[in-house]
Amino acid sequence: MKRLCYSLPPAGQKIPWMSMVRSVWEDWRGSHGDWLQAIQNFLGAQNVFYLSSGRAALWLILKAISQIQPEKSEVILPAYTCPAVASAILKANLKPVLCDINPDNFGFKIENLKPKMNKRTLGVILVHLFGYPANVLEVQKICREHGLLMIEDAAQAFGNSLSNSPESKLGLLADAGFFSFGRGKPISLMHGGMLTTHSEEIFGEARKAHQDLNHRGSFRNLKYGLSLGSSSLFSHPYMYWIPQRIPSLHLGETIFEPDFIASSGVKLAGSLAGRMLGSLEGEKEVRQENSEWYSSNLSDVPWVKPAPSGRFPYLRYPLLVKDEKMRDRLLDLLMSQGTGAALFYPCPLNELQGLKGILQDSSVYPNAKKLSESLITLPVHSGVTERIRNRIRSVVQQGTLPNFSTH
């Protein structure tokens, strides 16, 4: 039976109403405190810029490094990732070059990466998909051997670190990195992104481009405050089904938007991000516990493959189903029960509507294709209850029984 009035959001950290009230009050008074410094201290980063989105931050990085090496025009990225990465590359007047992924850690397939490099290659974008560490050290070594810049896409990994090195924070290990505070991110504020870099040269070029961005804030603060309030209200499980059924909101859809606007970030959102840093570690513990529960309780199901590491604070838990038809059937049932289970990106970038004609890439990327056809992402945030976890386990475990149905 389909649950019309209960639908758990797939991802996202709860935003305390009191934090919103205090941030709005400070905005009205014109005093936000040193929230940017608080974020820098949390990350251990020196050179940062706060922008309107994660893709705007990536665009600013690419704009900066293309000024440093103007003779180069190609950027390598995973064949399976968010299309916003490709849109930022194109907005910077550069050419995206796809490379297949490694299913063991969702990073690059190393043996396929080197052949993609040539004298036109400007840099490589490594993506920490689901917040899980990709093969960053291995890719970094190759980039250094070839004299290429490496950029970390840590949009889904704010606050996460290498599995065996807590001090090695994702997004800070390469020449430059970026984070997102958009919808469904570790700090989910519907707005904002951040650039980080250890390179003074990249930082200097980024500063020049940043000065030309829109920095006006009063009306944008008001507009953002209203949208954030409605988002917080409708993210409750007993309300989320309402926006989920409004097609114009495109919830859960993957859309390629090449003409996005890059601007400075709204201070109200930045202030709120600074306030939420204190609760991030607690939220990470919850995500790690739920991830570990899925790995432990689904490991004996023969038609699924649990995530690479059970004990890790995934943003969304990646569950692989060995048969695409079974995946689709399980997903339909999980979604009908309002569990928060969802697809991720529907296909490799060169098969995505809108990008297909731009990339003109007819190659087949087997691992990226397989992941897109087998993946279900499960919610791990603090809104996941024991009842929801047990409902998910029940559906997944009964997936191939003769009496399998949507009841």
PAMAR-560070 format. One record per residue (C-alpha): residue number from 0; residue in three letters; x, y, z. Coordinates in steps of 0.25 Angstrom, whole numbers, always signed. Layout:
! PAMAR-560070
+-----+------+-------+-------+-------+
!  nr ! rest !    xx !    yy !    zz !
+-----+------+-------+-------+-------+
! NUM !  ALA !     X !     Y !     Z !
...
+-----+------+-------+-------+-------+
//
This chain:
! PAMAR-560070
+-----+------+-------+-------+-------+
!  nr ! rest !    xx !    yy !    zz !
+-----+------+-------+-------+-------+
!   0 !  MET !    +0 !    +0 !    +0 !
!   1 !  LYS !    +6 !   +14 !    -4 !
!   2 !  ARG !    +8 !   +23 !    +7 !
!   3 !  LEU !    +2 !   +37 !    +3 !
!   4 !  CYS !    +6 !   +45 !   +15 !
!   5 !  TYR !   +19 !   +39 !   +19 !
!   6 !  SER !   +32 !   +41 !   +11 !
!   7 !  LEU !   +46 !   +42 !   +18 !
!   8 !  PRO !   +55 !   +51 !   +11 !
!   9 !  PRO !   +67 !   +44 !    +4 !
!  10 !  ALA !   +78 !   +52 !   +11 !
!  11 !  GLY !   +80 !   +65 !   +19 !
!  12 !  GLN !   +83 !   +70 !   +33 !
!  13 !  LYS !   +72 !   +76 !   +41 !
!  14 !  ILE !   +73 !   +91 !   +43 !
!  15 !  PRO !   +69 !   +96 !   +57 !
!  16 !  TRP !   +59 !  +106 !   +57 !
!  17 !  MET !   +66 !  +114 !   +68 !
!  18 !  SER !   +79 !  +115 !   +59 !
!  19 !  MET !   +70 !  +120 !   +48 !
!  20 !  VAL !   +64 !  +130 !   +57 !
!  21 !  ARG !   +77 !  +135 !   +63 !
!  22 !  SER !   +83 !  +136 !   +49 !
!  23 !  VAL !   +72 !  +144 !   +44 !
!  24 !  TRP !   +72 !  +153 !   +56 !
!  25 !  GLU !   +87 !  +156 !   +54 !
!  26 !  ASP !   +85 !  +158 !   +39 !
!  27 !  TRP !   +74 !  +169 !   +43 !
!  28 !  ARG !   +84 !  +175 !   +52 !
!  29 !  GLY !   +95 !  +174 !   +42 !
!  30 !  SER !  +104 !  +166 !   +50 !
!  31 !  HIS !  +107 !  +152 !   +47 !
!  32 !  GLY !  +119 !  +149 !   +55 !
!  33 !  ASP !  +132 !  +143 !   +49 !
!  34 !  TRP !  +125 !  +131 !   +43 !
!  35 !  LEU !  +135 !  +130 !   +31 !
!  36 !  GLN !  +146 !  +129 !   +41 !
!  37 !  ALA !  +139 !  +118 !   +49 !
!  38 !  ILE !  +137 !  +110 !   +36 !
!  39 !  GLN !  +152 !  +112 !   +33 !
!  40 !  ASN !  +156 !  +107 !   +47 !
!  41 !  PHE !  +147 !   +95 !   +46 !
!  42 !  LEU !  +153 !   +91 !   +33 !
!  43 !  GLY !  +167 !   +96 !   +36 !
!  44 !  ALA !  +168 !  +104 !   +23 !
!  45 !  GLN !  +174 !  +117 !   +20 !
!  46 !  ASN !  +170 !  +121 !    +6 !
!  47 !  VAL !  +155 !  +121 !    +4 !
!  48 !  PHE !  +144 !  +127 !    -3 !
!  49 !  TYR !  +129 !  +126 !    +0 !
!  50 !  LEU !  +120 !  +126 !   -12 !
!  51 !  SER !  +106 !  +123 !   -16 !
!  52 !  SER !  +108 !  +108 !   -19 !
!  53 !  GLY !  +117 !   +97 !   -20 !
!  54 !  ARG !  +118 !   +98 !   -35 !
!  55 !  ALA !  +120 !  +113 !   -34 !
!  56 !  ALA !  +132 !  +109 !   -25 !
!  57 !  LEU !  +137 !   +99 !   -36 !
!  58 !  TRP !  +135 !  +109 !   -47 !
!  59 !  LEU !  +144 !  +120 !   -39 !
!  60 !  ILE !  +155 !  +109 !   -37 !
!  61 !  LEU !  +155 !  +106 !   -52 !
!  62 !  LYS !  +155 !  +121 !   -56 !
!  63 !  ALA !  +167 !  +123 !   -47 !
!  64 !  ILE !  +175 !  +111 !   -52 !
!  65 !  SER !  +172 !  +114 !   -66 !
!  66 !  GLN !  +178 !  +128 !   -65 !
!  67 !  ILE !  +191 !  +121 !   -59 !
!  68 !  GLN !  +192 !  +111 !   -71 !
!  69 !  PRO !  +184 !  +118 !   -82 !
!  70 !  GLU !  +189 !  +108 !   -93 !
!  71 !  LYS !  +182 !   +96 !   -87 !
!  72 !  SER !  +167 !   +94 !   -89 !
!  73 !  GLU !  +163 !   +80 !   -84 !
!  74 !  VAL !  +158 !   +75 !   -70 !
!  75 !  ILE !  +157 !   +60 !   -67 !
!  76 !  LEU !  +145 !   +56 !   -58 !
!  77 !  PRO !  +138 !   +43 !   -55 !
!  78 !  ALA !  +128 !   +38 !   -65 !
!  79 !  TYR !  +118 !   +36 !   -53 !
!  80 !  THR !  +116 !   +48 !   -45 !
!  81 !  CYS !  +107 !   +60 !   -43 !
!  82 !  PRO !  +105 !   +68 !   -57 !
!  83 !  ALA !  +108 !   +81 !   -49 !
!  84 !  VAL !  +122 !   +77 !   -50 !
!  85 !  ALA !  +122 !   +77 !   -65 !
!  86 !  SER !  +114 !   +90 !   -65 !
!  87 !  ALA !  +124 !   +97 !   -57 !
!  88 !  ILE !  +135 !   +92 !   -67 !
!  89 !  LEU !  +127 !   +97 !   -79 !
!  90 !  LYS !  +124 !  +111 !   -72 !
!  91 !  ALA !  +139 !  +112 !   -70 !
!  92 !  ASN !  +141 !  +110 !   -86 !
!  93 !  LEU !  +148 !   +97 !   -84 !
!  94 !  LYS !  +145 !   +83 !   -89 !
!  95 !  PRO !  +141 !   +72 !   -80 !
!  96 !  VAL !  +148 !   +58 !   -83 !
!  97 !  LEU !  +141 !   +46 !   -77 !
!  98 !  CYS !  +148 !   +34 !   -70 !
!  99 !  ASP !  +142 !   +22 !   -64 !
! 100 !  ILE !  +141 !   +19 !   -49 !
! 101 !  ASN !  +146 !    +9 !   -40 !
! 102 !  PRO !  +134 !    +2 !   -33 !
! 103 !  ASP !  +142 !    -1 !   -21 !
! 104 !  ASN !  +143 !   +13 !   -16 !
! 105 !  PHE !  +135 !   +21 !   -27 !
! 106 !  GLY !  +148 !   +28 !   -31 !
! 107 !  PHE !  +155 !   +27 !   -44 !
! 108 !  LYS !  +159 !   +14 !   -51 !
! 109 !  ILE !  +174 !   +17 !   -50 !
! 110 !  GLU !  +178 !    +9 !   -63 !
! 111 !  ASN !  +168 !   +17 !   -71 !
! 112 !  LEU !  +173 !   +31 !   -65 !
! 113 !  LYS !  +187 !   +32 !   -71 !
! 114 !  PRO !  +182 !   +30 !   -85 !
! 115 !  LYS !  +173 !   +42 !   -84 !
! 116 !  MET !  +184 !   +51 !   -81 !
! 117 !  ASN !  +191 !   +59 !   -91 !
! 118 !  LYS !  +198 !   +73 !   -94 !
! 119 !  ARG !  +184 !   +80 !   -94 !
! 120 !  THR !  +180 !   +74 !   -80 !
! 121 !  LEU !  +179 !   +85 !   -70 !
! 122 !  GLY !  +174 !   +77 !   -58 !
! 123 !  VAL !  +167 !   +65 !   -52 !
! 124 !  ILE !  +154 !   +66 !   -43 !
! 125 !  LEU !  +153 !   +55 !   -33 !
! 126 !  VAL !  +140 !   +53 !   -27 !
! 127 !  HIS !  +137 !   +47 !   -13 !
! 128 !  LEU !  +123 !   +41 !   -17 !
! 129 !  PHE !  +114 !   +39 !    -5 !
! 130 !  GLY !  +124 !   +46 !    +4 !
! 131 !  TYR !  +133 !   +33 !    +3 !
! 132 !  PRO !  +148 !   +36 !    +0 !
! 133 !  ALA !  +152 !   +33 !   -14 !
! 134 !  ASN !  +166 !   +28 !   -18 !
! 135 !  VAL !  +171 !   +42 !   -15 !
! 136 !  LEU !  +186 !   +39 !   -12 !
! 137 !  GLU !  +188 !   +30 !   -24 !
! 138 !  VAL !  +182 !   +40 !   -33 !
! 139 !  GLN !  +190 !   +51 !   -27 !
! 140 !  LYS !  +203 !   +44 !   -29 !
! 141 !  ILE !  +199 !   +42 !   -44 !
! 142 !  CYS !  +195 !   +57 !   -46 !
! 143 !  ARG !  +209 !   +61 !   -40 !
! 144 !  GLU !  +216 !   +52 !   -49 !
! 145 !  HIS !  +209 !   +58 !   -61 !
! 146 !  GLY !  +210 !   +72 !   -56 !
! 147 !  LEU !  +195 !   +74 !   -55 !
! 148 !  LEU !  +186 !   +81 !   -44 !
! 149 !  MET !  +176 !   +72 !   -36 !
! 150 !  ILE !  +163 !   +77 !   -31 !
! 151 !  GLU !  +155 !   +70 !   -20 !
! 152 !  ASP !  +140 !   +70 !   -22 !
! 153 !  ALA !  +136 !   +69 !    -7 !
! 154 !  ALA !  +122 !   +74 !    -9 !
! 155 !  GLN !  +116 !   +62 !    -2 !
! 156 !  ALA !  +128 !   +60 !    +8 !
! 157 !  PHE !  +128 !   +73 !   +17 !
! 158 !  GLY !  +135 !   +69 !   +30 !
! 159 !  ASN !  +139 !   +55 !   +25 !
! 160 !  SER !  +153 !   +50 !   +25 !
! 161 !  LEU !  +162 !   +38 !   +20 !
! 162 !  SER !  +157 !   +26 !   +26 !
! 163 !  ASN !  +170 !   +23 !   +34 !
! 164 !  SER !  +174 !   +37 !   +35 !
! 165 !  PRO !  +165 !   +47 !   +43 !
! 166 !  GLU !  +174 !   +59 !   +41 !
! 167 !  SER !  +173 !   +57 !   +26 !
! 168 !  LYS !  +161 !   +64 !   +22 !
! 169 !  LEU !  +154 !   +62 !    +9 !
! 170 !  GLY !  +154 !   +75 !    +0 !
! 171 !  LEU !  +168 !   +79 !    +6 !
! 172 !  LEU !  +177 !   +69 !    +0 !
! 173 !  ALA !  +179 !   +74 !   -14 !
! 174 !  ASP !  +183 !   +87 !   -21 !
! 175 !  ALA !  +169 !   +92 !   -19 !
! 176 !  GLY !  +155 !   +87 !   -14 !
! 177 !  PHE !  +141 !   +91 !   -12 !
! 178 !  PHE !  +129 !   +88 !    -3 !
! 179 !  SER !  +114 !   +90 !    -5 !
! 180 !  PHE !  +103 !   +94 !    +5 !
! 181 !  GLY !   +92 !   +92 !    -5 !
! 182 !  ARG !   +80 !   +82 !    -3 !
! 183 !  GLY !   +83 !   +68 !    +2 !
! 184 !  LYS !   +98 !   +72 !    +6 !
! 185 !  PRO !  +104 !   +69 !   +20 !
! 186 !  ILE !  +101 !   +83 !   +24 !
! 187 !  SER !   +88 !   +85 !   +15 !
! 188 !  LEU !   +84 !  +100 !   +14 !
! 189 !  MET !   +79 !  +100 !    +0 !
! 190 !  HIS !   +90 !  +110 !    -3 !
! 191 !  GLY !  +105 !  +112 !    -3 !
! 192 !  GLY !  +118 !  +106 !    -7 !
! 193 !  MET !  +132 !  +108 !    -3 !
! 194 !  LEU !  +146 !  +108 !   -10 !
! 195 !  THR !  +158 !  +104 !    -3 !
! 196 !  THR !  +173 !  +104 !    -7 !
! 197 !  HIS !  +187 !  +103 !    -2 !
! 198 !  SER !  +192 !  +110 !   -14 !
! 199 !  GLU !  +195 !  +125 !   -13 !
! 200 !  GLU !  +195 !  +126 !   -28 !
! 201 !  ILE !  +181 !  +119 !   -30 !
! 202 !  PHE !  +176 !  +128 !   -18 !
! 203 !  GLY !  +181 !  +141 !   -25 !
! 204 !  GLU !  +175 !  +138 !   -38 !
! 205 !  ALA !  +162 !  +133 !   -31 !
! 206 !  ARG !  +162 !  +147 !   -24 !
! 207 !  LYS !  +162 !  +154 !   -37 !
! 208 !  ALA !  +150 !  +147 !   -42 !
! 209 !  HIS !  +143 !  +147 !   -29 !
! 210 !  GLN !  +143 !  +163 !   -29 !
! 211 !  ASP !  +135 !  +163 !   -42 !
! 212 !  LEU !  +123 !  +155 !   -36 !
! 213 !  ASN !  +110 !  +160 !   -30 !
! 214 !  HIS !  +112 !  +163 !   -15 !
! 215 !  ARG !   +99 !  +170 !   -13 !
! 216 !  GLY !   +92 !  +164 !    -1 !
! 217 !  SER !   +79 !  +170 !    +5 !
! 218 !  PHE !   +69 !  +165 !    -5 !
! 219 !  ARG !   +76 !  +152 !    -7 !
! 220 !  ASN !   +76 !  +150 !    +8 !
! 221 !  LEU !   +61 !  +152 !    +9 !
! 222 !  LYS !   +58 !  +143 !    -2 !
! 223 !  TYR !   +67 !  +132 !    +3 !
! 224 !  GLY !   +61 !  +133 !   +17 !
! 225 !  LEU !   +47 !  +131 !   +12 !
! 226 !  SER !   +52 !  +119 !    +3 !
! 227 !  LEU !   +59 !  +113 !   +15 !
! 228 !  GLY !   +47 !  +114 !   +24 !
! 229 !  SER !   +38 !  +107 !   +15 !
! 230 !  SER !   +49 !   +96 !   +12 !
! 231 !  SER !   +51 !   +93 !   +27 !
! 232 !  LEU !   +36 !   +92 !   +28 !
! 233 !  PHE !   +34 !   +82 !   +17 !
! 234 !  SER !   +46 !   +74 !   +20 !
! 235 !  HIS !   +38 !   +67 !   +31 !
! 236 !  PRO !   +34 !   +53 !   +28 !
! 237 !  TYR !   +19 !   +56 !   +29 !
! 238 !  MET !   +21 !   +68 !   +20 !
! 239 !  TYR !   +32 !   +64 !   +10 !
! 240 !  TRP !   +22 !   +57 !    +1 !
! 241 !  ILE !   +16 !   +70 !    -3 !
! 242 !  PRO !   +28 !   +76 !   -10 !
! 243 !  GLN !   +32 !   +62 !   -15 !
! 244 !  ARG !   +19 !   +62 !   -23 !
! 245 !  ILE !   +21 !   +76 !   -29 !
! 246 !  PRO !   +27 !   +74 !   -43 !
! 247 !  SER !   +33 !   +88 !   -44 !
! 248 !  LEU !   +42 !   +86 !   -32 !
! 249 !  HIS !   +49 !   +74 !   -39 !
! 250 !  LEU !   +52 !   +67 !   -26 !
! 251 !  GLY !   +61 !   +55 !   -28 !
! 252 !  GLU !   +63 !   +58 !   -43 !
! 253 !  THR !   +77 !   +60 !   -49 !
! 254 !  ILE !   +77 !   +72 !   -58 !
! 255 !  PHE !   +88 !   +78 !   -66 !
! 256 !  GLU !   +88 !   +94 !   -65 !
! 257 !  PRO !   +99 !  +100 !   -73 !
! 258 !  ASP !   +95 !  +114 !   -71 !
! 259 !  PHE !   +95 !  +115 !   -55 !
! 260 !  ILE !   +99 !  +128 !   -48 !
! 261 !  ALA !  +111 !  +129 !   -40 !
! 262 !  SER !  +111 !  +139 !   -30 !
! 263 !  SER !  +116 !  +142 !   -15 !
! 264 !  GLY !  +109 !  +134 !    -5 !
! 265 !  VAL !   +97 !  +140 !    +4 !
! 266 !  LYS !  +103 !  +144 !   +17 !
! 267 !  LEU !   +90 !  +138 !   +24 !
! 268 !  ALA !   +93 !  +124 !   +19 !
! 269 !  GLY !  +108 !  +126 !   +23 !
! 270 !  SER !  +104 !  +130 !   +37 !
! 271 !  LEU !   +95 !  +118 !   +38 !
! 272 !  ALA !  +106 !  +108 !   +33 !
! 273 !  GLY !  +115 !  +114 !   +44 !
! 274 !  ARG !  +105 !  +111 !   +55 !
! 275 !  MET !  +102 !   +97 !   +50 !
! 276 !  LEU !  +117 !   +93 !   +51 !
! 277 !  GLY !  +115 !   +89 !   +65 !
! 278 !  SER !  +104 !   +78 !   +62 !
! 279 !  LEU !  +112 !   +72 !   +50 !
! 280 !  GLU !  +120 !   +62 !   +58 !
! 281 !  GLY !  +108 !   +57 !   +64 !
! 282 !  GLU !  +101 !   +56 !   +51 !
! 283 !  LYS !  +113 !   +48 !   +45 !
! 284 !  GLU !  +112 !   +38 !   +57 !
! 285 !  VAL !   +98 !   +36 !   +53 !
! 286 !  ARG !  +101 !   +34 !   +38 !
! 287 !  GLN !  +112 !   +24 !   +42 !
! 288 !  GLU !  +103 !   +16 !   +51 !
! 289 !  ASN !   +92 !   +15 !   +41 !
! 290 !  SER !  +102 !   +11 !   +30 !
! 291 !  GLU !  +108 !    +1 !   +39 !
! 292 !  TRP !   +94 !    -5 !   +42 !
! 293 !  TYR !   +91 !    -6 !   +27 !
! 294 !  SER !  +104 !   -13 !   +24 !
! 295 !  SER !  +102 !   -23 !   +36 !
! 296 !  ASN !   +88 !   -26 !   +33 !
! 297 !  LEU !   +88 !   -27 !   +18 !
! 298 !  SER !  +102 !   -34 !   +16 !
! 299 !  ASP !   +95 !   -48 !   +15 !
! 300 !  VAL !   +85 !   -44 !    +4 !
! 301 !  PRO !   +91 !   -51 !    -9 !
! 302 !  TRP !   +85 !   -41 !   -19 !
! 303 !  VAL !   +91 !   -28 !   -13 !
! 304 !  LYS !  +105 !   -23 !   -10 !
! 305 !  PRO !  +107 !   -14 !    +2 !
! 306 !  ALA !  +115 !    -2 !    +2 !
! 307 !  PRO !  +131 !    -2 !    +1 !
! 308 !  SER !  +132 !    +1 !   +16 !
! 309 !  GLY !  +122 !    -2 !   +26 !
! 310 !  ARG !  +126 !    +7 !   +37 !
! 311 !  PHE !  +127 !   +21 !   +30 !
! 312 !  PRO !  +118 !   +34 !   +31 !
! 313 !  TYR !  +112 !   +33 !   +17 !
! 314 !  LEU !  +104 !   +44 !   +12 !
! 315 !  ARG !   +95 !   +33 !    +6 !
! 316 !  TYR !   +97 !   +19 !    +7 !
! 317 !  PRO !  +101 !   +12 !    -7 !
! 318 !  LEU !   +94 !    -1 !    -8 !
! 319 !  LEU !   +97 !    -9 !   -21 !
! 320 !  VAL !   +86 !   -19 !   -27 !
! 321 !  LYS !   +92 !   -29 !   -36 !
! 322 !  ASP !   +80 !   -29 !   -46 !
! 323 !  GLU !   +75 !   -16 !   -52 !
! 324 !  LYS !   +60 !   -21 !   -52 !
! 325 !  MET !   +61 !   -25 !   -38 !
! 326 !  ARG !   +67 !   -12 !   -34 !
! 327 !  ASP !   +56 !    -4 !   -41 !
! 328 !  ARG !   +46 !   -13 !   -34 !
! 329 !  LEU !   +52 !   -12 !   -20 !
! 330 !  LEU !   +53 !    +3 !   -22 !
! 331 !  ASP !   +38 !    +5 !   -26 !
! 332 !  LEU !   +34 !    -3 !   -13 !
! 333 !  LEU !   +44 !    +5 !    -4 !
! 334 !  MET !   +39 !   +18 !   -10 !
! 335 !  SER !   +25 !   +14 !    -8 !
! 336 !  GLN !   +27 !   +12 !    +6 !
! 337 !  GLY !   +33 !   +26 !    +8 !
! 338 !  THR !   +46 !   +20 !   +13 !
! 339 !  GLY !   +55 !   +31 !    +7 !
! 340 !  ALA !   +62 !   +21 !    -3 !
! 341 !  ALA !   +65 !   +28 !   -16 !
! 342 !  LEU !   +73 !   +27 !   -29 !
! 343 !  PHE !   +85 !   +35 !   -31 !
! 344 !  TYR !   +90 !   +40 !   -45 !
! 345 !  PRO !   +82 !   +32 !   -55 !
! 346 !  CYS !   +93 !   +29 !   -65 !
! 347 !  PRO !  +108 !   +33 !   -69 !
! 348 !  LEU !  +109 !   +47 !   -73 !
! 349 !  ASN !  +111 !   +44 !   -88 !
! 350 !  GLU !   +97 !   +38 !   -88 !
! 351 !  LEU !   +90 !   +49 !   -80 !
! 352 !  GLN !   +80 !   +58 !   -88 !
! 353 !  GLY !   +86 !   +71 !   -91 !
! 354 !  LEU !  +100 !   +67 !   -89 !
! 355 !  LYS !  +100 !   +56 !   -99 !
! 356 !  GLY !  +100 !   +66 !  -111 !
! 357 !  ILE !  +111 !   +75 !  -104 !
! 358 !  LEU !  +121 !   +64 !  -101 !
! 359 !  GLN !  +120 !   +56 !  -114 !
! 360 !  ASP !  +125 !   +44 !  -106 !
! 361 !  SER !  +120 !   +31 !  -111 !
! 362 !  SER !  +130 !   +23 !  -102 !
! 363 !  VAL !  +124 !   +12 !   -93 !
! 364 !  TYR !  +129 !   +14 !   -78 !
! 365 !  PRO !  +125 !    +0 !   -73 !
! 366 !  ASN !  +127 !    +2 !   -58 !
! 367 !  ALA !  +120 !   +16 !   -59 !
! 368 !  LYS !  +108 !    +9 !   -67 !
! 369 !  LYS !  +108 !    -3 !   -57 !
! 370 !  LEU !  +107 !    +6 !   -45 !
! 371 !  SER !   +96 !   +15 !   -51 !
! 372 !  GLU !   +88 !    +2 !   -54 !
! 373 !  SER !   +90 !    -5 !   -40 !
! 374 !  LEU !   +90 !    +6 !   -30 !
! 375 !  ILE !   +80 !    +9 !   -19 !
! 376 !  THR !   +83 !   +20 !    -9 !
! 377 !  LEU !   +78 !   +18 !    +5 !
! 378 !  PRO !   +76 !   +29 !   +16 !
! 379 !  VAL !   +85 !   +30 !   +27 !
! 380 !  HIS !   +82 !   +44 !   +34 !
! 381 !  SER !   +77 !   +46 !   +48 !
! 382 !  GLY !   +62 !   +45 !   +43 !
! 383 !  VAL !   +64 !   +30 !   +40 !
! 384 !  THR !   +57 !   +22 !   +51 !
! 385 !  GLU !   +58 !    +7 !   +55 !
! 386 !  ARG !   +45 !    +5 !   +48 !
! 387 !  ILE !   +49 !   +11 !   +35 !
! 388 !  ARG !   +62 !    +2 !   +35 !
! 389 !  ASN !   +54 !   -10 !   +38 !
! 390 !  ARG !   +45 !    -7 !   +27 !
! 391 !  ILE !   +56 !    -5 !   +17 !
! 392 !  ARG !   +63 !   -18 !   +22 !
! 393 !  SER !   +49 !   -26 !   +20 !
! 394 !  VAL !   +47 !   -21 !    +6 !
! 395 !  VAL !   +62 !   -24 !    +2 !
! 396 !  GLN !   +62 !   -38 !    +8 !
! 397 !  GLN !   +49 !   -42 !    +1 !
! 398 !  GLY !   +52 !   -37 !   -12 !
! 399 !  THR !   +52 !   -50 !   -20 !
! 400 !  LEU !   +42 !   -58 !   -13 !
! 401 !  PRO !   +31 !   -63 !   -21 !
! 402 !  ASN !   +20 !   -55 !   -14 !
! 403 !  PHE !   +28 !   -42 !   -16 !
! 404 !  SER !   +18 !   -31 !   -17 !
! 405 !  THR !   +16 !   -16 !   -13 !
! 406 !  HIS !    +8 !   -20 !    -1 !
+-----+------+-------+-------+-------+
//
